[in-house]
Amino acid sequence: MRRSRLVGYLSAAVLAVCTALTGAATAQADTSAAATGYVALGDSYASGVGAGSYTSASGDCKRSTKAYPQLWAAAHAPSSFDFTACSGARTSDVVSGQLAPLGATTGLVSVTVGGNDAGFGDVMTTCVLQSDSACLSRIATAEAYLDSTLPANLNSAYSAIRAKAPSARVVVVGYPRFYRLGATCLGLSETKRAAINAGSDHLNTVIAQRAAAHGFTFADVRGPFTGHEICSGSSWLHSVNWLNVGESYHPTAAGQSGGYLAALNSAA
């Protein structure tokens, strides 16, 4: 009788433990399964400037139906999709105006930002309109900013993203090299082209380092864009577009699909 009661007690205890563990595992699985929404953040490279087909509702943010976030969402059908990337955005703009859709059910976040913090537009204007020495000097100023100030800006943005989307996989998507070197090409000198490429590499290095420090994945687009730089003969980037200056040095629709989407697919 005593043995029977002991067996009964032990059986009940084992059952209770198993039920508790199973319940906890189920709850964890349910939480994980629910975190399947996708939120796309960032600047004009994320919004799709240069790809055309901008949605009227996005206004000056110029979100394109051919931008990599839209293409990824169409291909993967996330449980929800929020596209808040905006042309001209800096890291501070991402924090102040793009994070509202993030939450416990966000499973994936992509973000491309940092170029505007470093003054990318002014760098390119200087290099297009002024001398080699002026171009190199402006790039040197931008690179000093990359080392002294951008890391803290990125840290603030990445910390804010993680705080609002604790379960999300965060993919930080970088920037391409702009020019194929050693090719015959009208426009900027080889000196300027090489310096612009080096500046882009510097920017990507800083972004990748900060992404890794936050446990985020860095998606490097330079590989997919190799062979499709300006002066390559098969460019996925606009050169200077005097009819639509805002699209200059931005990815075409082919660059968004063949370059940016490919990089996100490899990392997400």
RATA-V442179 format. One record per pair of residues at least 12 apart in sequence whose C-alpha atoms are under 8 Angstrom apart, sorted by the first residue. I is the first residue (numbers start at 1). J is the second residue. If there is no record, write none. Layout:
((I J) (I J))
This chain:
((31 105) (32 167) (34 105) (35 104) (35 105) (35 106) (35 107) (35 167) (35 168) (36 78) (36 79) (36 80) (36 105) (36 106) (36 107) (36 108) (37 78) (37 79) (37 80) (37 81) (37 105) (37 106) (37 107) (37 108) (38 73) (38 78) (38 79) (38 80) (38 81) (38 82) (38 106) (38 107) (38 108) (38 109) (39 81) (39 82) (39 83) (39 84) (39 101) (39 102) (39 106) (39 108) (39 109) (39 110) (40 69) (40 81) (40 82) (40 83) (40 84) (40 85) (40 109) (40 110) (40 111) (41 83) (41 84) (41 85) (41 86) (41 94) (41 98) (41 99) (41 109) (41 110) (41 111) (41 112) (42 84) (42 85) (42 86) (42 89) (42 90) (42 91) (42 94) (42 110) (42 111) (42 112) (42 113) (43 85) (43 86) (43 87) (43 88) (43 89) (43 90) (43 112) (43 113) (43 116) (44 61) (44 62) (44 85) (44 86) (44 87) (44 88) (44 89) (44 250) (45 87) (45 112) (45 250) (45 251) (46 67) (46 68) (46 69) (46 85) (46 86) (46 111) (46 112) (47 61) (47 62) (47 63) (47 64) (47 67) (47 69) (47 83) (47 84) (47 85) (47 86) (47 87) (48 62) (48 63) (48 64) (48 65) (48 66) (48 67) (48 68) (48 251) (48 256) (49 62) (49 63) (49 64) (49 67) (49 87) (49 246) (49 247) (49 250) (49 251) (50 238) (50 246) (50 247) (50 248) (50 250) (50 251) (50 252) (50 253) (51 64) (51 66) (51 67) (51 251) (51 252) (51 253) (51 254) (51 256) (52 64) (52 65) (52 66) (52 252) (52 253) (53 65) (53 66) (60 86) (60 87) (61 85) (61 86) (61 87) (61 88) (62 86) (62 87) (63 83) (63 85) (63 86) (63 87) (66 253) (66 256) (66 257) (67 253) (67 256) (67 257) (68 256) (68 257) (68 260) (68 261) (69 83) (69 110) (69 261) (70 83) (71 257) (71 261) (72 261) (72 265) (82 101) (84 98) (84 99) (85 98) (88 116) (89 113) (89 116) (90 113) (90 114) (90 115) (90 116) (90 117) (91 113) (91 114) (91 117) (91 153) (91 154) (91 157) (92 153) (92 157) (94 157) (95 156) (95 157) (95 160) (95 161) (99 161) (99 164) (102 161) (102 164) (102 165) (103 164) (103 165) (103 166) (104 164) (104 165) (104 166) (104 167) (105 165) (105 167) (106 165) (106 167) (106 168) (107 165) (107 167) (107 168) (107 169) (108 168) (108 169) (108 170) (108 171) (108 268) (109 168) (109 169) (109 170) (109 171) (110 170) (110 171) (110 172) (110 173) (111 170) (111 171) (111 172) (111 173) (112 172) (112 173) (112 174) (112 175) (113 174) (114 150) (114 154) (114 203) (114 207) (115 203) (117 150) (118 142) (118 143) (118 145) (118 146) (118 150) (119 142) (123 135) (123 138) (123 139) (123 142) (126 138) (127 188) (127 192) (128 188) (132 189) (132 191) (132 192) (135 192) (136 192) (136 195) (139 195) (139 196) (139 199) (142 199) (143 199) (143 202) (143 203) (146 202) (146 203) (146 206) (147 206) (150 206) (151 206) (151 207) (151 210) (154 207) (154 210) (155 210) (155 214) (158 211) (158 214) (159 214) (169 216) (169 217) (169 268) (170 216) (170 217) (171 216) (171 217) (171 218) (171 219) (171 264) (171 267) (171 268) (172 207) (172 208) (172 211) (172 216) (172 217) (172 218) (172 219) (173 218) (173 219) (173 220) (173 221) (173 260) (173 263) (173 264) (174 204) (174 207) (174 208) (174 218) (174 219) (174 220) (174 221) (175 200) (175 204) (175 220) (175 221) (175 222) (176 200) (176 221) (176 222) (176 225) (177 196) (177 197) (177 200) (177 201) (177 222) (177 225) (177 229) (178 193) (178 196) (178 197) (178 200) (178 229) (178 230) (178 237) (178 249) (179 193) (179 194) (179 197) (179 229) (179 230) (179 231) (179 232) (180 227) (180 228) (180 229) (180 230) (180 231) (180 232) (181 193) (181 194) (181 231) (183 231) (183 232) (184 231) (185 231) (204 220) (217 267) (218 267) (219 263) (219 264) (219 266) (219 267) (220 263) (221 259) (221 260) (221 263) (224 258) (224 259) (224 260) (224 262) (224 263) (225 255) (225 258) (225 259) (236 251) (236 252) (236 253) (236 254) (236 255) (237 249) (237 250) (237 251) (237 252) (237 255) (238 250) (238 251) (238 252))
